[in-house]
Amino acid sequence: MTSANGAGPRARIRIRVEGLVQGVGFRPFVHELADEHGVAGFVGNDSAGVFAEAEAAPQALARFVADLERRAPPLALVERVVTEARRPLGERGFRIVPSVDGADREALVPPDAATCAACVAEIFDPSARRYRYAFTNCTNCGPRFTIVTDVPYDRCNTTMAAFAMCRDCAAEYRDPGDRRFHAQPVCCPACGPVLRLLGRDGRAVRSDPVDTAARWLLRGRILAVKGLGGYHLAALADHEGAVADLRARKRRADKPFALMVPDLAAARALVHVDPAAQRLLTGARAPIVLLPRRSGARVAAAVAPGARHLGIMLPYTPLHHLLLRRLARPIVLTSGNVSDEPIVHRDDDAVARLSGIADGFLAHDRPIRVRADDSVVRVFRGRTLPVRRSRGYAPSPVTVRRRFPRPLLACGAELKNTFCLAKGDRAFLSPHIGDLEDYATLRSYIEGVAHYRRLFGVRPEVVAHDRHPEYLSTKYALEQADAEPVAVQHHHAHIASCLADNGACGPVIGVAFDGLGYGDDGVLWGGELLVADLAGYERAGHLEAVPMPGGAKAIREPWRMAAAYLDALYGDDPPDLDVVRRNRERWAAVTRMARTGTNAPLTTSAGRLFDAVAAVAGVRDSVTYEGQAAVELEQRVHLGEHGAYRAGLTEGPELVVSGKDLVRAAVEDLAAGAEVGRVAARFHNGLARAVVDAAEVLRSRTGLGTVALSGGVFQNVVLLERVVSGLEEAGFAVLVHSRVPPNDGGVSLGQAVVAAARDRGSAP
């Protein structure tokens, strides 16, 4: 067919665009691109992604298709563009057509995105009709995953369905030249959600919600503030009394609070911000970033007692921008819950569960469909090191190198739980859920699995789980009668998650250092050297096993691990250390447990070795949150100290690294008057050297030259840097995490790829 203007023949193609292309302004972008290239046709959403038909001269079509990927909107992620020839129809103009539902759900649901610069400018522009409006958004920002009820991503499938657009918003929504063209959450003060301030009893307060909330905070009150994925608890960060009250009411004795600061300049007044951290802070995902604290940072002592780092985030919703602009000071902004419970996200729950903590509620009437805590990251060598992957990241999938043979559910670990649904080449990890020991968290987990299954159209035929029979995630997995169960060893899952994170399949030398995991031999593993690929592993070495006197009590009381190590080293004549003197009355009973094995299971855990050294060094005898002693030992490291303790390495069928040698060296250093910071540094350096030594032995045995590092201990960037540097100097390639956490939050991905590899291996 010849074009209407006689310029030559026309062609027509059917286009399928897959990836993160819904809820990110992709259809308006296609419409604008079609106008630019003189292309006729249409574009729409369906349950598989974006579909389009385009008609123009062949050269124009080629440029149009190339630009679909090359010039995609900032929040989009185009994975593939597939075209198919069609017969030209002589069509004129380009349009967006209604969305189509379908059986195959391949469309990706976008994560929530921080408020863009254009919307921030608008809410502070007195001449704009959205001036000081707390729900301003456009195609480039705003709520997404936390308001989605179904796919395709259209307003009717979000919690904004209850808010009918006014004439002005509808005009913006239909205008191809407007940045709100087909922005599903579009709204304004005339038609959208309404902000309200409530007293502790849940009754409305008649006043400007933001101004009054700011005055309450300035007076030292604690507020519950409704965010994108749930309620937060807020207090003025430099108000000693308010922060202390928040700790007491929330029952959070020591764990550092996160801070929200008004802008980047305010962040720089508190912490050191390098270019990588700046990109994270100001990006659309807007996580909490753990950064080195400046000397004299003006925050209350109770914000992060004794911590060398502060968790900082910038405002990521219009409400946050309004509140922080009014305050012009940092605030504590921590999850709205009592410690260990899930974050509150429903309004009725907020008043019921948080009225004992908050003095008031800054709330609104836009429902949150899915709870999502703030994400937490560190920076390692200019790259993201996730600690908690949640808001802003989930539910973006992790793509894998080899496709999953069958749809799969991986149930994750017991602590720091996430689950993972997988199909094709995509693994959909849930937001951070938490510790399944709590009933409310388990209920949230079960609800989350059901929601993910519906959104992504995954009906699992395989269910992967931890080998620990008492984990609630394991029990849940074994209840899924319509799926084949696959048990995955905990530390193999860690190494597999690191492989998948890096697009690798192995084999590698895997170093899995964490708190505890169920071992093959009845010992609680946690300091493991594996030779592993995705399908299987061989245990090639480990830290030497020591007893845990009191079992789980030894996790809460690190001095017990010190007692176990010191008793193994010195018997009835322990060294004259503060940890011994402080616990003299219980010392004999605890060491007797260790010697007899009564309620003292053996463990090879690196986390428990950190606990022992922390207690020996006088850092901490007991903890109020998981990993506290190890975190504080890292904080105490003298960064200029390069000395290293030496750990013995016993060669045999399995290498055994002597943690006792590291403890003995720390004791001798302390007896000689060494500073705690230097002891902490020499311990970190010594453990890193031991990892390198062990890797070199395993390389000589296996010929493998790549090492994968995983497990919660490798959130410690001091240890991580020393291990990576040592391995690289020894000629190894090193794999570390950047897309999923090294801690148990990444275990579900590891379980998924292990189960898939075994599934491929068992296929006829």
N, C-alpha and C positions, 0 to 999 in steps of 0.2 A: 504494500500500500504506500502511496506517495503522500507526503505531508501536505497539509492544507495550503501552505504558502508556497508549495512547489519546490521546496528546498531539497527534496530527495526522498528516498524510501524511509518508512518508519518501521520500527520493531517494537515488540511488546514482550515483557518478561514477567514471570511470577517470581517474587522474592520472599525468601524466608530468612529472618534475622533472629539468631538465638543468642542468649546471654542475658545480662542484666539490662533489659531494654524496656521494662515497664515501670512506671512511676518515676522516671528519670527525664521526662521531657522528650522521649525519642520520637513519638508520632509528630509533635509539633516541629521537631528538627527535620524529619523527613519531608513534611509539608513545605517548610521553608526552602529546603534543598531542591525539592521538585520545582518550585517557582524559579529558583536561581538558574536551573539547568533547562528550563522549558519542558519539563516532563509532565505528562498527563497521567491520571490514574487515581489510585486510592491507597490508603494505609489503614491498618487496624490492629487491635490486640486480639489474641485468642489464648487459650490455655497452654499453648506451646511457645508463645513469644510474640513477635511482630510479623505480620504478613503484609504484603503489598503487591500491587500490580503497577507497572510503569510502562509508558509508551512514549517514544520520541525517536529522533534520529539515532542510529546505532552508536555514533560517537558520543552523543549526549548521554545515552543510557550507560555507556561504559564509565564516563566521568561520574555520573550519579551513583552508580554502585560502588565505585572506589571510594567516594567521599562518605558513604554510609558508615564505613569503619574508620577512615582516616580522620574524620571531623566529628566524631560522635560527641554528644553532650558530656559535660564533666563527670556526672555521676554514672554514666553508662559504661558497660563493659561488653563489647561485642565479641562473642566467641567464634561465630561463623556466620557467613552470608552465603546462602545457596540460591541460585537462579535457575529458572526453567523457561524455555521459550514458549510464547503464546502467540495466537493469531492477532494481529493488530485490529483494533476496533474503531479507530478514528476518533477516539475519545478526546474531549477537551477539558481542561482544568484538572485540578488535583484536590482530593477531599479526604477527610478522616471519616471512616465508616464505623458503625456501631461494633462493639466488641462481640466476639463469638465464643461461647463456651464449647468445650469438647472433652472427650474421654481421656485423651493423652495430655497430662499436665507436665509440660516441660518449661513453662515460663518461670523466671526467677523473680522472687519477691525482693524488692530493694530494702536495704537497711535504712533506718532513720538517718537523716542528714542535718547537720548543724545549719542554723540560719545563715543565709548567704549575705554578702555585703550589701547587695541592693535592698534586701528586705530590712536589714538593720538600719540603713539610711532612711528608709521609709517610715519606720516606727518612731524615729526621732525628728521627722519633718512635720512641723505644725501645719503645713498646708496640705498634707496628704490625708486622704480619708481613712487611712489605717494608722494615723498618729496615735502612738501609745497603745496599739492594739496587740494583745499578748498572743495572738494566734496567726500572725502574719506569715505567709509562706508563698512559695511559687514552685515552678517546675524544677528548680535547682536546689530546693531545700525543704525541710520540714518533716513531719511525721510520715512514716511509711509502714515498716513491718509491724510496729506496735499498734497500728490501727486497722491492719488488714484482717478481714474475716474470711475472705475466699479469693480465688483468682477466676478470671483475669482481674488485674488491678484496675478497677473502676470505682467511682465514688459509692455506687450501690453496694460494693463489697468491702466497705470500710466502715468504721464507727462514725464517719461523717455523714452517713446516709440519712441520719435523722435531721440534718440541718439543710433545709432547702435554700439554694442560692438565691439571693436577691437579684434584681434586674442588673445592677452594675457588675456584680460578680459573674453573672451568667454571660454578660457581654464580653468581659475579659476572657472567660473560659472559651468562648467561641471565636475570639479574634486571633488569627494566625500571627499577627504582629505583636501580640502581647506576651510577656514572659509568663503569664498565668494561663496561656492557651493549653487547655486540657490538663491543668494542675488539679488533681482530684481533691485535695483538701482545701481548695480555695474558699475563702470566707472573709467577712469583714464585720465590723461592729453591728451592722444592721441585720446580719443573717447567721453569724457564726456562734461558736461557743462563747460562754460568758464567764469571766473571772469573778470569784467571790472570796471574801475573807470570812472565816468562821472562828468563833471562840472555841475554847477547849470542849464545851458541851455540844458543839456542832451547830450552834445557832448563828445565823448570819449577822455580821457586823455592818452597820450602815455607814460606810465611809469609802473613800478611794482605796481599793484593796492593796495596790502596790505601795502607795505612800504610807498607809497605816502599817502595813507589814514591815516596811523599812524602819518606821519609828519604833515598833515593838522590838525589832532586832537590835537597834541602837540602845535600847534600854536593857538589854541583856536577856530578852525572852528567847525561847526556842520555838521555831515554827516548823510545821510539816508543809512542804511545798510539793505540789503535784508536777512531776516532770513528764518526759516522753514515755518512759517505761515503768514508772511507779513513783511513789512518794519518796522524797528526801527529808531529812531532818537538818535544819539550818540553824546556825548560831554565828554571831559575830566572831571572827577568828582571833581577834586581839582582845576579846573580853574574857578575862580569866574566869570570872564567876560563871558565865554562860557556858563556856566549854566544859568546865568542871561539872556543872549541873547535867549537861548532856551526857557526859561519861557515866555519871551515877545513874541517871534515869534509864539509859539504854543498856546498862549493865555491860559496859565495854571498858574494862579496866585500863588496858594499855595499848591496844592496837591503834596505830596512827589513823587520824581522820584525814580525808581528802579535803582539799580547799578549792573553791572557785574564786577566781580573781577577775576584776573588771576587764582587764585587757593585758596585752603582752608586756607593757611597761610595768604593770603591777606584778606580773609573774617574775620579771627580771629583778624586781626589788627583793624577792624572797628566795629565788633559786637561780642557779647558773643555767642558761638556756643556750644550747648550741644550735646550729642550723637544722640538724635532724629533729631535735626536740621542737623547734619552732614550727617545722612542717607538720608534726603530729598535733601540736596544740591548736594550730589554726586551720587544720584540714577539716573536711566534711565529717569525719568520724568522731572528732573531738573527744578522745579518750582522756582519762586521768594519766598523766605522765609522771613517773617517779624521777625526780631530778635532785642533784646535789644542792643542799641547803646553803644559803649565804650566811656568813657569820653575822649575827645581830638581826636576823630576819624577825620582823615584828609580828609575831603570832603568840598566842597564849602558850604557856609551857605545856599545858595538857593536850595541845593539838597533836603532837608527835613526840612524846617524852623520850629524850635522849637520841632521837633519830638523826642520822646524817642526811637523809633525803626527805623531801616533802612531795606528796602527791598533789599535782596541780592540774586544773582544767580551766578552760575559758567558758564563758556563757555559750550555750548551744541552742537555746530556745529564745524567742522574743521575751518571754516572761523573765528569764534569767537576765537578759540584757537590761530590761526595765528596772529590775530590782537592784542589780549591781551598779547601774548608772546612778540610781538614787542614793545608794549607800556610799559609793566611791571607796569601798574598803573590802578586803577579802572576807569571805564567809566560809565556815565549815559547811560542807554539803555531803552528808553521809546517807547511806541507804536507810530508808524509812522502815525500820523493823526493830524488834528486840533481838539482841545478838543471837545468831544461828537460825533465825526464822527467815523465810523468803521475804523479799521486798514487798511491801503493801502496794497494790495497784488498783484496788476497787475502793470507791468512795465510802461505802458503808463500813468496810473493814478498817479504813483509815481512822475514822472516829473511834471505832470500837477498840482497835489495837494500839493506837498511838496517843490516845488522850492522856495516858499516864506519863508520856514523855513530852509531848508538844503542848505549848501554851495556846496555840491557835493553828489554823489551817488556811493556807493560801491555795485554794482549790479551783476547779472549773468543771464544766459539765460535758467535756468531750471524753467518752469512755476510752480506757486503755484495754485493748483486746489481749495483748501479750505482755507480761512483765519482762523487763530487761534492765539489769543492773548496769551501771557505768562500766565501760571497759577500762582495764588498767594495763599499761605497757611500761617497759623500760627501753632504754636505748643502748644497743651494743654495737660498737663499731659502725655507727651511722645507720644501723638497721633497727627495725622494730623487734623487740623481744616481748611477745605477749605474756602477760601474767593472768589476766582474766579477759576472755574474748566474749563480748556481749553486745551492748548497744553500739550501733555504728558499724559493726562487723557482721554479726549474725542478722539474717540467715544467708549471707553471701556464701556460695559453696566453695569448698576446696576442690579444685580439679586434680585428678590423678592421672598417672601415665597410662595405666591399663584399666580398661572398663570393668565394671562390676558384672560378673556373669549373671547374677540374679539380684533382684531388689533385696535390700538388706537393712536391718536395724542393728546398731551396735549400742549396747546399753550403758557403757561407760563404767566409771569407778564409783566407789562409795562416797569419797570426799571430793570436793570441787567438781561435782558431777556435771558433765554434759552428755547428751546422747547424740547419735549420728544416724541419719537416714541416708541411704546411698542407692543410686541407680545410674546407669550409663557411665559417664566419667566424672560424676559429681558426688561429693560427700557434703551433705547439709548438716553442719553441727548446730546444735541448739545454743541459745545464749547460756551463760553461766547459770546453773541451777542451785548448786550449793551442796551441802552435806545431807545425804539421804537418811541419816539417822533421825532427823526431825520429821514427824508425820506430815506437817504442812508442806514441807519441801518435797516429800515423796508424792503427795497429791498433785503438787505443781508439776512434777516430773511426768506423771501419768497423763495429765491434761495436755502437757506440751507435746508428748509423743503423738497423741491423737490429732492435735492441731497440725503438726508437721506432716503427718500422713495424709491429711486431707489437702493441705496447701500444695504439696509437691507430688501428689498422686502416687505415693509409694505404698505398695502392699507387700510387706517383707515376706520373703520365702526363706530367708536365713536370719537368725538372730544370734549375734555374737555377745559374749559376756565374759566377765572375769572368772577365774577358777575358784575364787573364794566362795564356798557354799553358803556363807552367812550374809554376804552382801545383799542388800535389798534389791540392788540392780540385777544381781544374779537370779534371785528368786522371781523377780518380775519377768526376766527373760525366759525362765523355764516354765512360766505360766502361759506363754504364747504357743498355744497348741498347733497353730497353723503354720509355724515356721520351724525350720531345722536348727537346733541349737549347736553352737560352736564355742567351746571354751578356749579362751586365749590367756596365756600366762601374762601377768601384769607388766613385767619388765620387758618382755618381748613386745607387748603393745606399745610401750614407751619408745623403743627403738624403731618400731615400724611407723609410728606417728612421725618421728623425725625423718625417716626415709620419705614418707609421703609428702611431708612438708617441703622437702627439697626436690621432689620429682624423681626420686631414686628408688631402685629396687633392691640394691645390695648384690652380693653379700658385703658386709662391713664388720669392723670391730665395733661393737656397741657398748657404750658405758652408760649404765642406767643407775643413777644415784638418786634415791628418794627416801621417804620416811619408812614405809613398810609396804610389802606386797607378798601375796601367798606364794611360797616357793614350792618347787617340785618335790623337795625332800622333807617337808614338814617344818623347815626353818623359815622364819620371816625374812625374806630377802629385802635388799635395799641398797646394796653396794656391789652391783653386778657387772661383770665383764662377759659379754656374749659375742659369739660369732653368729651373725644373723642375717637373714634376708627376710622378705615378706612372708614366705611360707613357713619358715621354721628357724630354730636357733639351737645352738649348743652352748651350755654354760662353760666358759673357758676360764673363769676366775671370779674372785669376789674378795671383799674385805673379810677378815677373819671373824668368825662367829663369836658373839658374847651374849650372856644372858641379859634379859630385861626383867629385873626384879620388880614384881608386882604387875607384870603384863602391861596393860594399857595405862596403868598408873605411872609407869616409868616415862611415858610420853608427856604426861602433865607435870611430872616432877623430874627434871633432868638430873638432879643430884643423884638419883638412883642409878642412872647410867654411869655417872662418875664413880659411884661406889662399886659398880660391877667391874669397871676397868681397873680402878685402883686396887681392888681386892685381887684381881688376877695378877697384877704386877707386884704387889707388896704384901699380900696376905694379911696377917694379924698386926702388921706394923705399918699402917698407912702413913703417908707423909703429913707433916703438920701444916695443913692447908685450912683456909677459912671454911671451905665446903665441908670438911670433916668435922671441924669444931661446931659449926652451925647445926649439924645433923647428928651429933654424937649419940643422943639417946636412941635414935632409930638405926644407927649404923650397923650394929651387930645383927639385928634381925634382918635387915635388907641384904647384907652380905651372905648371911646364912641361906636366904632364898636363892641367891646367885649360885652358891656352891652346890646346893642340893637339887636345884632345878625346880623346886616347888614354886608354882605360879611364877616361873621365870623362863619363858620360852627363849630359845636362841634366836639371835638376829644378826644379819650381816649389814644392817642399815647404815648408810652414810649419814642420814639425818640424826640417828642416835649417837654416832660418833661426834658430830657437831655438838649435840647436847652435852655430851660428857666433857668435851674441852671447854665449852662455855661455862659449865658449872665449876670445873677445876680452876678456871681463870677468874672465878668470882663474878661472872657476868650475870648469871641467873640460876637460881635453884628450882624455881617452878615457873610455869607459863600460864598465860590466860588466853592464848590463841595458838593455833597450830604453827609450829616452826619458829616461835618467838625467840627462843634461845639462839638458834642458828642465825636468824635475821640480825639480832643484836651483836652477835660475834662478828658478823660481816661489817656492821657499822663501826666496830671498834678497831678495825684493821688500820695499822699505820702504813699508809700507801707508799711511803718511801723506803720501807724495809724490804730487802731482797734476800735475807737469809731464809733457809728452809730446813725444816726437820727432815730426817731421813726415815723412811718407812721400809722395813725389811720386806723382801719379796721371796716367798717360798715357791720354788718351781716344782711342779708335779703334773699329773693329768689336769688339775685345775690350779691356776695361780692363786696364791693367798697373799693379800696385802695386809701387813700388820698395822692395824689401827692402834694397837697397844704401844708401838714404838713412838707414834706421834704424841700419845698421851704422856708417856714417860718423858719425852723431850720437853713438853710443856711444863710438867712438874719441876724438872730440873732447872729450867729457865726461870720459873717463878721463884724457886728457892734461892736463886742467885740474884734476885732483885729485878728481873726484867719487867718492863712495863707491859700491861695487859695488851696494848695495841700492837706491840712488837711480837708478843706471843701469838696473838690472833693472826698476824701476818705470816709468821713462820709456819704456823699450822696450815694455813691456806696454801702457801707456797710448797710445803712438803707434800700435801695431799695431791696437788697438781703434778709435782714431780713423780709421785708414785703412779699416777695414771699414765704418764708418758712412758715411764719404765715398763709398765705392764704392757702397754700397747706395742712397744718395740719387741718384747718377747713374743707376743702373739703374731706380729708381722713376720718374725723369723719362722714361726711354725706354719703360718697359713698363706703367706705371700700377700695378704691384704694390706692396702695402703690408705684406706679411708676409714675414719673413725666418726661415728655418730654419737652425739652427746644428748642425753635426755633425762627426764626425771626432775622433780621439784627442786633438788639441790642446785641444779644449773640455772635457776632464777638468780642465784648469787653471781652478780657480774664480776666480782673480784675473783672468785674461783674460776668462772668461765673464761675470763681473759687470760689468766695464768695457764689454764689447761690448753686453750686454743693456741696461745703463743708457743708453749712448749711443744705441742704436737706439730705445729707448722715448722718450727725450727728443726724438728726431727724428720721432716720430709713427708708428713702425712697431709692428706686432704681432710678437712674437718667439716662435718655437717652439724649445724645448730638450727634452732627453731626461729621462724620469723612469721609464720601464718597461724600457728596454733600454739598454745602454751606448752612448755616442757613439763609442767606439772600435770596432775591428774585430769585437768581440763582438756588435755589433748589425747587422753587414753582412748576415748571412743573412736577417734579417727584411726588410731593404731589397730584397735580391734576390728574395725571395718575392713581395712586393707589386708590384714592377716586372714580373716575369714574368706575374703574374695580370692586370695592367692591359693588357699586350700581348696576352695570351690573349683577354681580352674584346674588344679592338679587332680581332682577327683572326677573331672568330666571325662566321658568316654571318648 
